Amino acid sequence: MTSEQKKKLERKLWDIANELRGKMSADEFRDYILGFIFYKYLSEKMHLYANQILSEDGKDYLDIEENTKEGREYLEAVRTESVIQLGYFLKPSELFSQLAKRGKSLLPEEEEDKEEEKAGADYYSQSKFILGDLTKVLSSIEQSTMGTESEQDFDKLFEDMDLNSSKLGRSTGKINSLIAKILVHLDKIDFELSSADADVIGDAYEYLIGQFASGAGKKAGEFYTPAQVSTILARIVTLGKDRVKNVYDPTCGSGSLLLRVQRELAADAKPQFYGQELNRTVFNLARMNMLLHDIHYRRFDIRQEDTLTRPAKEHEELRFEAIVANPPFSAKWSAHSTFESDDRFSQYGRLAPKSKADFAFVQHMIHHLDDNGTMAIILPHGVLFRGAAEGHIRRYLIEDRNYLDAVIGLPANIFYGTSIPTCILVFKKCRENPDDILFIDASGDDYFEKVTNKNELRDSDVARIIDAYKTREFKDKFSYVSPLSEVAKNDYKLNIPRYVDTFEPEPEIDLISVTNNLSAIVKDIADVDAKIAEYCNELGIEAPS
């Protein structure tokens, strides 16, 4: 699929979302449209895989008669293989295309029939009712995984698609009509899962997530990191490597950062992905996103809980080669005294303050960083200079452990939900450059473009940052390599202007030119005054003094 075709698919999906959500906000409709796209994806994947199994018998999965003895035998054979390979199972009658076919039959074809539709629930007889069937199908997908390896990855995956919600309509009939329309519209789109480019639908899905994020205000920060910023982090943690063993994001949101790392690796690289997410809805989004990008259910383990206070036990002993994160900025956390004996925090002697968990996330990530690994985390600028416990932790990381590799300043207003300037901190346990820290200031007007009400990094801006990180060279007003001794003299404060001089001297004032301009202005004023006096004289009135 060409780049233009991909964009066309993305536009089609977004147009469907906008056309069908009615008065519902984009943020509210997000979970429905993304859930339906995911259901269509699972169906098409199921159909293709079942046909592969049935190819020797020359059968198409949709032709299997579910209620005959032969049909049941075929279904059982397909079920056994599908649950192992795909992680789930759908019967032919449960496929998206079949429900869409039923949905099409209950939408009025002629303009005059729309009056019938307006009648609401009365228009939909039991034979035309689709909501109940759809609810059963989504439940069936989850049930097909129970007791199998994939159970955790599909558990309650569709719980945010409340098909009886008043958000979808004021009556059951209206909701039924809307759902039918969604099914019919989506069924017209070919996801081309049989093509070599398996990421087509995954990329379209991420595009939609980004579009929903742009309209979600502060909530967007919970689930989406702008693609260009994700790319910077992904390239940094994979620099010099075309494969990594595993990737971790302790605040993974929709999983976009984890998936961005995959793009920077060799095409056949298959790292394990690990993540944790507090918000249940976003956690479901992350699991869907993984599967839509054709990441096999055995290759990812994403858990739902508070990373700081209840880290996933399944991840406790793991160490990761690549760690990326965009945690909630200056979030509150308990900072309870019991954490003083927690292996993640105990060696520092201080806990991050209750009102600002930024360094708690840093400590958690460093605890899980492998000796050959790289971690990159997005944080607010306050972590660079705040004192008290944060100053103590910062000093320990630099002076005692020497883990900090680079500080990269980003422009303000590039994230959804906040306009504050941010930075990327890069940490390594075994640094190639142990005697210095690299500072990059990419916050100036030359390093982004303004798009509507946001600032956006361009591909060239990303490339410039990555090149500066690779070369570690002094570049006037952009990058500076500071010896550790200089950082120590600055009391381990990392304010970027202390190291990267971006001061622009005021242009020299030409006093002769200024004097001549003033003289010309005085002369002009005198000429105007003379003209006014002349007019006043003609009118026989006193000229103003």
N, C-alpha and C positions, 0 to 999 in steps of 0.2 A: 504494500500500500504506500503510495507516494505521500509526501508531506502535505500536499494540498488535499488529498483524499482524507487524511487523518483530521485535518482541520474541518473538513466538510462534515465528518462524522461527529466531531465535537459540537459543532454549531447545531446540527440536527438534534442532538440529545438536549442541548441547552434550550433550544426553541420549544421542544416538547415540554420540558420542565416549566418554562415560562407560560406556555399556552394553557396548560392543564391545572396549574396550581390555583387559578382564580384569585380570590382575595387573600389567600393564605400567604404569609411571608415566605420568602425563599428559604429562610433558615428552618421554618417549620416543615416545609415540603421536602427538604433535603433527604430526610431519612426514608421517605416513601419512594421517591424517584430512584435514589441510589439502591434501595432494597430491591426494587423491581428489576433494575438493570442487572443486579447480582443474581437474582432468580433466573433471568433470561440466560445469563452466562452459564450458570450451573446446568440449565436444561440443555443448552447447545453442546456443552462439554459432554454431558451424559449421552446425548444422542450420537455424537461422533464416536465415543468410546464403545457404546453398545453395538453400533454398526461394525466397528472393527472386530469385535468378538464374533458377531453373527455373519461376517463376510464369507466364511467357508461354506455356510449353508445358503448363501445368496439371499439373505433376508434383510429387510429394513426394520429397525426397531419399532417404528410406528405401525408396522403391519402385524405385530405380534398380538394375538387375541388373548387377552389377559384371563378370560374366564374358561378357557379350555385346558385340558390336561397338558397338551403339548406346550401351550402358551405359558402355563405356570412353570413348567420345567425350564423353558428358555429364560424366564424372568429370574428364576432362582440361580441359574448359572451366571447370568449377567450381574445379579445382585452381589454374589460372592466376590467376583472379580472387581466390580466397581467400588465396593466399600474398601477393598484393599488398596486399589490404585488411585481412585479419586477421593476416597474418604467419605462418600455418601452414595445414595441410590435414589432414583426416581423412576416410577413406572411410566410407560408410554403415555398413559392418560393424564399423568401429572406434569408433563412437559409444558413449558411456557406456550409453545405454539398451539397446543390443544386448548388451553384456557383462553388464549387470544381468539381462537376460532369461535368459541362459545361467546366470548365478549362481543365479537363483531355481529353475531346473530341477534343480539339484544339491543343494538343501537339503531335508532330509526334511520332509514335510508333516505326518505323523502323529506323535504322541508316542512310539509304540512304535518308530518308525523311527530315533529318536535313538540307539538302541543301535548301529545300523549306523554312524552318524556317529562314534561313540566308537571304532570300530575303527581310525580313522585313515586312513593312506595307502591301505590295501587297499580301502577303500570307494570311492575315487575312481578309476574306470577312466580310460583316456586320453581317452575321449569326454567325460568330465565335467570334465576338467582345465582350469582357467581361468587359472592363474598364468602359464603360458607365453604365452597369448594377450595377457594384460594387459601383460606385459613388452614384447612386440612392439609393441603399440599405443603405449605411452609412448615407446618408442624411435622409432617411426614419426613421432610428432609432432615430435620434435627433428630427425629426418632431413629432414622436409619443408621445413625452413627453411634447409638447408645451401646456401651460395652465394647467399643472398638478403639483403636489407637487415635482416631480423629475426633472422638467425642468432645474433648475440651475445646477443639477449634470450631465446632459447630454449635456448642451449647448456647441456647437462647439467642442465636444469631439474628433472628428476625423479631426480637421482642419490641423493638422501637417502631415497628410497622403496625400500629394500632388501627386495624381496619374498621373499627366501630367508632373511631374518634369523631367528635362533632366538628373537628377542624376540617374534615373532608366533606362535610355536608350536614344539613339540618335534618335529613331523613335518610332512612336506609336506602330508599330508592335512588336518591341523589348520589349517595356514596357508591352504590352499585354501578351507576352510570359512569361516574368518574373513573372508577377502577377499570371498567370495561374499556373506556377511552384510552387509558394509559397502556393497557395490554395491547390494544389494536395498533396504536401509534408505534410502540416499541417493536412490535412484531415485524413491522415493515423494514426495520434496519438490520442489515447483515453485519454481524460482528466479525465475520471472516476468521473464525477460530481455526479453520483448516489451513490457513495460510502460514507461511514460515515466520511471519512477524507476529509472535504471540503477544506482544505488548500493545497491540492496537487498542483493544478495549480497555486494558489497564491504564494506558495513557489518557484515553478519553474519560475514564472514571476520575483520574487525578485532576484533569482539566475541570470537571464538574465540581469537584471538592474545592478547587481554587475559586471558581465562580461563586459558589455558595459562601465561601469565606469572605469574599469581597463585600457581601451584603449582610454579614452577620455581626459587624461591629466588634465589641470587646470579646464576644464568645468565640470569634475566629481563632484567637490565640490558643484556644484549647486544642485545636485539631489541625492547624495548618501552618507550615513554615514556607514562605515564598520560595519558589523553585530555584532562583539564582543563589539565595543564601544557602539553601540545602546543598547546592552544587559545590559551593566553596568548602563546606564542612566535609562533604564526601571526597572531594579531591585531596584535601589535606590528609585525611586518615588513610587514604590508599596510595599516597605518593610513593612512587618507586615499586609498587606492587601491582600485579595483575590478578592476584588471588589473596584472599584472607580466609582464615579458618572460621571466624564468626564475627558477627556485628551486633552491637547492643545499643538500645536507646531506652533509658529508664523513664522517660516521659514521652512515649512514642506517638501520642496523638493518633492521626490517621495512618501512621506508618510511612509517610512520604520520605522522611529522612533515611530510614532503613533501606527503602527501595532505591533511593538516589545513590547509595553506596554501591548497590548491585550494578548500576549503569557504568560505574567507573572501573569495573573489573573486566576480565576477559569474558567473552561471550559464554564460554563453557564453565566458568567459575560457579561453584554452588556452595557459598558459605551458609552457615546456620544463622538464623535471625532470632534475636531475643528482644523482648520489650515488655514494658509495664505501663499501664495507663489507668489513671484514677477514675475518669468519667466513663460510665458504663456504655453510653451511646457511642462515644468516640472509640472505645475499646472494640465494639462491634464493627465499626467502620474500618478499623485497622485490620481486623481479621479478614473482612471482605476484600480489602485492598490487596492484601497478600495473595489471596487465592486468585483474584482477577489478574494479577501480574504473573500468573502461572507458577507461583512459589508453592511447591508441594507441601501438603500439611505436615509432613515429617520434617520440613526444613525450617519451620518457624514455631516459636513458643512465646506467645504473648499472653500476659497475665493481667488481671484487673484488680488493682488495689492501690493504696497510697505507698509509693516507692520508699519514702523516707521512714514512715512509721511502721509499715508492714511490707517490707521487701519480699518478693516471691521466694519461697523456700526452694523452689526448683532451680533458682539461679544462684543460690547462696554460695556454692563452692566453685562457681564458674569464673573464669578469667577470660577477657575478651581482647581480641587483636585490634578491633576498630570500635570506638565508642563515639557516638554523636548524640547531641541533645539540645533542645530548645525548651528548657524548663520554664514554668510560669515565673515571671520576673518578680523578685522580692516577695515571694509568697510567705504566708504565715505557716509555722509548724510548731509542734509542741515543745521542742528543745527540752524535753523532760530529763531529769538528772539520770534516769536509767540508761540513757544513751551514752553517758560518759564511759560506760564499760563495753559499749558496742564496738566491735572490731573496726567498723568503718570510721569511727570518730575518736576512739580512745587515745591514740598516739599523739593527737594534736594538743591535748591539754585544755582545749576550749571548744564549746559548741557554738555553731552559728546562732545568732540571736533569734528569738521567737518571731520577731516581726519581719525577718529577712532570711529566707532559707537558701539563698543563692549558694553560699559556700557549703551548705549541707549537701546539696546536689553534687558539687565538685568533689567533696570527700567521698561520697557514695560511689561516684564514677571511678575515682582513682583507686578505691579499694578493689574494684572489679577489672581494672586495667592490667592486661598481661605485660610481662617484662618487655616484649617486642612490639607492644601496641602503641597506638596513637589515639588520643581523645581530643575532640573539639567541641566546645560548649558555648552557646550564645548566652550572654549575661548583660545586665544593665551596667552602665559605667560606674555606678557606686562601688562595685567590688574592687575597683582599681585603687581606691583611695580611702574608703571608710576605715575608721580606727576601731578601738576596743577589740572585741573577740574576732572580728573580721580581719583587722590588721594583724592580729596574732597568728591567725591561720594562714594568711597570705605570706607572712614572713617565714613561717615554718615550711611552707611549700617551696619557697625559693632558697632560703639559707640552709635549712636542714636536709631537705630532700632533693632540691635542684631539679624539680619536675617541670617547671614552667618553661616552655619553648618559645612561645610567641604570643603577642597581644595585637589584635587587629581591630582597629576602630571602623565602624560602619556608619553610613549616613543615618540621620534621623528620619522618622516617618516612613520606614520601609516595611514595618510589620503591621498586620491587621490588629486593631484593638489598642494600639499605643503609638504615640508619635515620638517617644524618647529615643535618643541615640543609643546604640548598643555596641557591644564588642564581642569578639570571639577570642577565647583563651584556648591555647593549644598546649597539651601536656603530654610528656613522654617520660617513662621511668628510666629508659636508657637513651640519653640524648646524644646525637651525633655532634652537637655543638654545646658542650657542657659549660663553657666559660662565658656565655653571653645570652641575652634574650633579644629576640627580634621584635621591633615595634613597627607597625604599619598604620598609617593614617589614611584611610579611604573614605573619610567622612565629608570631604570638601565637595563643592558644587561640580567639580570636573568628573566626579566618580559615580554619577547617577543621572537619570533623566526624570523629569516630573511627568507622571501619567495621571490624568484627572487630579484626584486629591491625594495621591500617594507618590512617593519617590521609588523608583525601581532601578536596580542594578542592571546594566547591559552586559552582554556576553564579553565585550571588551573590558569592562570593569572587573568582571570575575577573573578573566585571563591575567590582567595586570596584578591583581592581588596574589593569585597563585604563583605567578612568575617571581614576584617579590619574595614570597615565602620560600620558593625553591632556591633562589640565588643568594638570599641573605646578604644583600649589598646595600650600601648607603645610596639613597636616591633623594635628592634635595626636595624637602617639603612632602615626602611620601614615606620613606622607610629609613630606619636607623637600627644599627646593631649595637646594643648597649652592653658593655662589660658588666659582670655581676657586681664589681666594685662600685660602679656608678649607681646601680640600683640600690645598693646598701647605703650609699651616701644620701640617697633620696628617701631614706628610712622605709624602703621597700614599698613606697607608693609608686603606682604604675600609671598615673595620669599621662596620657599619650603626649600632650603638649610639652611635658617635661623633657621628652626625648626626641620627638619629631618637631622641628621648628617650622611652623607654617606661617610665621609672622611675615606679613607683606608691608614693607616700609611705605609710609605716605609719600606720594610723589612730591618732588621738589617744587616749591612755590616760586614762580618767576615774578619777583617784586616789581620789576620795571613794567611788565605786562599788566599787573594788577593796578599800578599807579596810572598807566595810560587809560585803562578801562574806566577807572573812577573819574578821571578828568573828562572823558567823553560823556559819562553819565551826568556830571555836574553841568557841562555845556548844554546837554539835551534838556535838562530841567530848566536852565536859564531861558532857553529858546521857548519852551512851553509857557513859562511865566510871562514872558514878553507878549506872546500871542494872546494869552488870557487878558492881560492888561489892555491890549489894543481893542479886544472885543468889548470889554467893560466900558472903555472910553466912548466907543461908538454908541453904546446903550445908555450912556449918561449915568452909570452907576460906579460906585467905588470898587476898585479892584481889591481882591483878598490880599492881605499882607502875608 
